[in-house]
Amino acid sequence: MDTILLALTPEFEALRDELGYDEYEDFDAYDILFQQGYDRQLIEVADGETFEVPEGYSATVQSDYPDDEFYLLDCKEDLPDKEDFVIDSLPGGNYRYNAAENVFWRIDTESDDSFL
């Protein structure tokens, strides 16, 4: 079974707000960058598995092969043109991973996405 590693990292702005800093306030950005690294988590996602990237986080694809390309698609009609949807990271949302195609399908948990 194929799996992929994703690094879940809090987004800079969300973490800044959580730490109580205002956008226009004078603050040390290194504090936020340190906290991003400290709060970072690695998750392993198996082929066909549905997973969530929490709001305020992004998931960066960790691949052993730098030439691998990964794609984020919304519907099966996008599959033939998947090269137009290359990604390095996923924003907050719900996804399903397809290892054979290196595709992350964006899914709506309130609808039936059985074609995936």
Rosetta blueprint (number, residue, H / E / L):
1 M L
2 D L
3 T E
4 I E
5 L E
6 L E
7 A E
8 L E
9 T E
10 P E
11 E L
12 F H
13 E H
14 A H
15 L H
16 R H
17 D H
18 E H
19 L L
20 G L
21 Y L
22 D L
23 E L
24 Y L
25 E L
26 D L
27 F L
28 D L
29 A H
30 Y H
31 D H
32 I H
33 L H
34 F H
35 Q H
36 Q H
37 G H
38 Y H
39 D H
40 R L
41 Q E
42 L E
43 I E
44 E E
45 V E
46 A E
47 D L
48 G L
49 E L
50 T E
51 F E
52 E E
53 V E
54 P L
55 E L
56 G L
57 Y E
58 S E
59 A E
60 T E
61 V E
62 Q E
63 S L
64 D L
65 Y L
66 P L
67 D L
68 D L
69 E L
70 F E
71 Y E
72 L E
73 L E
74 D L
75 C L
76 K H
77 E H
78 D H
79 L H
80 P H
81 D H
82 K H
83 E H
84 D H
85 F H
86 V E
87 I E
88 D L
89 S E
90 L E
91 P L
92 G L
93 G E
94 N E
95 Y E
96 R E
97 Y E
98 N E
99 A L
100 A L
101 E L
102 N L
103 V E
104 F E
105 W E
106 R E
107 I L
108 D L
109 T L
110 E L
111 S L
112 D L
113 D L
114 S L
115 F L
116 L L
